[in-house]
Amino acid sequence: MPGVLPTIWDDAVMEPLPTPCPARLIPDATGGSAFDHVYRQAQARRVVFVAIESQGQWWTVKADTLTAGPGLAIDADVSDAARDAVRRLVDDGEVRSDAYAGPVYFVLHGVQSEARARELAAALHAALYGDLEPLTRAVPDAP
């Protein structure tokens, strides 16, 4: 299936993404069937859904903690940090103003490159599991 990393997301071998997750492992869920497949697999494995999608010349980052089930609790510090990072990305013009920042679902539209989308997705994934360091590196506070 195009857009899906079969070594990570294939039914037979899908494993939860490591945390922190290398950006190269973030699945490309471009297209309805790819998105559905990756989302269903995250849901079946009870892990945080995270993926990128190509939308013309721009990229979108998506993350959803509902797929992890009730066992994953996002604490207030993590939620605040993720929301603040998204706000900084919007303020800096790196993502569109229609970005959605949690508390359980995140969407960042208008990311300029696949590499940056992967970096942001990996950082957000780590943050949702409680590791804020990758998010702090990817979206530093203004000097």
C-alpha positions as CSV (number, residue, x, y, z in Angstrom):
1,M,0.0,0.0,0.0
2,P,1.6,3.3,-1.1
3,G,2.3,5.8,1.7
4,V,2.4,3.2,4.5
5,L,5.7,1.9,5.9
6,P,5.0,-1.8,5.6
7,T,7.9,-2.8,7.9
8,I,6.2,-0.8,10.7
9,W,2.5,-0.8,9.9
10,D,1.9,-4.1,8.1
11,D,-0.7,-6.3,10.0
12,A,1.9,-9.0,10.6
13,V,4.7,-6.9,12.0
14,M,3.3,-3.6,13.3
15,E,4.8,-2.6,16.6
16,P,4.2,0.5,18.6
17,L,6.5,3.3,17.6
18,P,9.4,3.7,20.0
19,T,9.4,6.8,22.2
20,P,11.1,9.0,21.3
21,C,10.3,8.0,17.8
22,P,12.8,8.6,14.9
23,A,11.1,10.9,12.4
24,R,11.8,8.3,9.6
25,L,9.4,5.9,11.3
26,I,6.4,8.2,11.2
27,P,4.0,6.6,8.7
28,D,2.8,8.5,5.7
29,A,-1.0,8.0,5.7
30,T,-1.7,9.9,2.6
31,G,-5.0,8.8,1.0
32,G,-8.2,7.4,2.5
33,S,-7.2,3.7,2.6
34,A,-3.7,4.4,4.0
35,F,-5.1,6.7,6.7
36,D,-7.8,4.1,7.6
37,H,-5.2,1.3,7.8
38,V,-2.8,3.2,10.0
39,Y,-5.5,4.5,12.3
40,R,-7.1,1.0,12.6
41,Q,-3.7,-0.5,13.4
42,A,-3.0,2.0,16.1
43,Q,-6.5,1.4,17.6
44,A,-6.0,-2.4,17.5
45,R,-2.6,-2.1,19.2
46,R,-4.0,0.5,21.7
47,V,-1.2,3.0,20.9
48,V,-1.3,6.7,20.0
49,F,-2.1,7.3,16.4
50,V,0.4,9.6,14.7
51,A,1.0,10.1,10.9
52,I,1.7,12.6,8.3
53,E,-0.3,13.2,5.1
54,S,0.6,15.0,1.8
55,Q,-1.9,17.6,0.8
56,G,-0.6,19.0,-2.5
57,Q,2.6,20.9,-1.8
58,W,1.9,21.0,2.0
59,W,2.0,18.3,4.7
60,T,-0.3,17.7,7.6
61,V,0.6,16.1,11.0
62,K,-2.1,14.2,12.8
63,A,-2.1,12.6,16.2
64,D,-4.9,11.0,18.2
65,T,-4.6,9.6,21.8
66,L,-8.1,8.1,21.7
67,T,-6.6,5.1,19.9
68,A,-4.5,4.3,22.9
69,G,-7.6,3.7,25.1
70,P,-8.3,4.8,28.6
71,G,-5.0,3.6,29.9
72,L,-3.1,6.6,28.5
73,A,-3.7,9.7,30.5
74,I,-2.2,13.0,29.2
75,D,-1.3,15.1,32.2
76,A,-1.9,18.9,32.2
77,D,1.8,19.8,31.8
78,V,2.0,17.7,28.6
79,S,-1.3,19.1,27.3
80,D,-0.1,22.7,28.0
81,A,3.3,22.1,26.4
82,A,1.7,20.6,23.2
83,R,-0.8,23.4,23.0
84,D,1.9,26.1,23.5
85,A,4.1,24.5,20.8
86,V,1.2,24.5,18.3
87,R,0.5,28.1,19.2
88,R,4.2,29.0,18.5
89,L,4.1,27.1,15.2
90,V,1.0,29.1,14.2
91,D,2.4,32.4,15.3
92,D,5.6,31.7,13.4
93,G,3.7,30.8,10.3
94,E,4.9,27.3,10.2
95,V,1.4,25.8,10.3
96,R,-1.9,27.2,9.3
97,S,-4.1,29.0,11.8
98,D,-6.7,26.2,11.7
99,A,-4.4,23.9,13.6
100,Y,-6.1,21.9,16.3
101,A,-4.3,21.4,19.5
102,G,-5.8,18.7,21.8
103,P,-6.5,17.7,24.4
104,V,-6.7,14.3,22.7
105,Y,-6.5,15.1,18.9
106,F,-4.0,17.2,17.1
107,V,-3.9,18.4,13.5
108,L,-1.2,20.7,12.0
109,H,-2.0,21.8,8.5
110,G,0.3,23.6,6.1
111,V,3.7,22.2,7.1
112,Q,6.2,23.1,4.3
113,S,8.1,19.8,3.9
114,E,7.8,16.1,4.6
115,A,11.0,16.2,6.7
116,R,9.5,19.0,9.0
117,A,6.2,17.2,9.2
118,R,8.0,14.0,10.3
119,E,10.0,15.9,12.9
120,L,6.9,17.6,14.3
121,A,4.9,14.3,14.3
122,A,7.8,12.4,16.1
123,A,8.1,15.2,18.7
124,L,4.4,15.3,19.3
125,H,4.2,11.5,19.6
126,A,7.0,11.6,22.3
127,A,5.2,14.4,24.1
128,L,2.0,12.5,24.2
129,Y,3.8,9.7,26.0
130,G,5.3,12.2,28.5
131,D,8.7,12.9,26.9
132,L,8.7,16.7,26.2
133,E,12.4,17.0,25.2
134,P,11.9,16.2,21.4
135,L,9.0,18.8,21.3
136,T,11.1,21.4,23.0
137,R,13.9,20.8,20.5
138,A,11.5,20.9,17.5
139,V,9.6,23.9,18.6
140,P,11.8,26.0,20.9
141,D,10.6,29.0,22.9
142,A,11.3,32.3,21.2
143,P,14.7,33.8,22.1
